[in-house]
């Protein structure tokens, strides 16, 4: 009987050791590789890596916010053409390190991707809903002038290859897409 009790206690010890080992392995893998965020509708996946007392967000790709991604009705993607149009303005958006109070922040890059040297684009307006930010955004770079109407670069021209960046902070990401431009 005493031998049987020892065997049961030994089994319990081995079970606890095995369970503890599994927990340590899971914790090690989690702390080493972090968590993978969900894949969004465009197939882009964010990675979070925990380093000590802070978290570093790394972006695999920036999210192309334009709904139609430059597709014409025939399905041909002509975003980088030499003809001046609103399709030459690319809007990228990705999540960055949150503010100290935990509010998520996002970096927005707006680029004139025209390949011709003669397509400066001005008066760039984006559809932006009720855009607002907990972090101040320079109004000469980006500002909401009405519901679903935001002005880029104070209406000034962007030459081919020019890129404007800004960061905003809000509890959610605003969908931003080009609504109108003026070719100069």
Secondary structure in CASP SS format (residue, H / E / C, confidence):
PFRMAT SS
TARGET T0000
AUTHOR 0000-0000-0000
METHOD secondary structure of the structure
MODEL  1
X C 1.00
X H 1.00
X H 1.00
X H 1.00
X H 1.00
X H 1.00
X H 1.00
X H 1.00
X H 1.00
X H 1.00
X H 1.00
X H 1.00
X H 1.00
X H 1.00
X H 1.00
X H 1.00
X H 1.00
X H 1.00
X H 1.00
X H 1.00
X H 1.00
X H 1.00
X H 1.00
X H 1.00
X H 1.00
X H 1.00
X H 1.00
X H 1.00
X H 1.00
X H 1.00
X H 1.00
X H 1.00
X H 1.00
X C 1.00
X E 1.00
X E 1.00
X E 1.00
X E 1.00
X E 1.00
X C 1.00
X C 1.00
X C 1.00
X C 1.00
X C 1.00
X E 1.00
X E 1.00
X E 1.00
X E 1.00
X E 1.00
X E 1.00
X E 1.00
X C 1.00
X C 1.00
X E 1.00
X E 1.00
X E 1.00
X E 1.00
X E 1.00
X C 1.00
X C 1.00
X C 1.00
X C 1.00
X E 1.00
X E 1.00
X C 1.00
X C 1.00
X C 1.00
X C 1.00
X C 1.00
X C 1.00
X E 1.00
X C 1.00
X C 1.00
X C 1.00
X C 1.00
X C 1.00
X E 1.00
X C 1.00
X C 1.00
X C 1.00
X C 1.00
X C 1.00
X C 1.00
X C 1.00
X C 1.00
X H 1.00
X H 1.00
X H 1.00
X E 1.00
X E 1.00
X E 1.00
X E 1.00
X E 1.00
X E 1.00
X E 1.00
X E 1.00
X C 1.00
X C 1.00
X C 1.00
X C 1.00
X C 1.00
X C 1.00
X C 1.00
X C 1.00
X E 1.00
X E 1.00
X E 1.00
X E 1.00
X E 1.00
X E 1.00
X E 1.00
X E 1.00
X C 1.00
X C 1.00
X C 1.00
X C 1.00
X C 1.00
X C 1.00
X C 1.00
X C 1.00
X E 1.00
X E 1.00
X E 1.00
X E 1.00
X E 1.00
X E 1.00
X E 1.00
X C 1.00
X C 1.00
X C 1.00
X C 1.00
X C 1.00
X C 1.00
X C 1.00
X C 1.00
X C 1.00
X C 1.00
X C 1.00
X C 1.00
X C 1.00
X C 1.00
X E 1.00
X E 1.00
X E 1.00
X E 1.00
X E 1.00
X C 1.00
X C 1.00
X E 1.00
X E 1.00
X E 1.00
X E 1.00
X H 1.00
X H 1.00
X H 1.00
X C 1.00
X C 1.00
X E 1.00
X C 1.00
X C 1.00
X C 1.00
X C 1.00
X E 1.00
X E 1.00
X E 1.00
X E 1.00
X E 1.00
X E 1.00
X E 1.00
X C 1.00
X C 1.00
X C 1.00
X C 1.00
X C 1.00
X C 1.00
X C 1.00
X E 1.00
X E 1.00
X E 1.00
X E 1.00
X E 1.00
X E 1.00
X E 1.00
X C 1.00
END
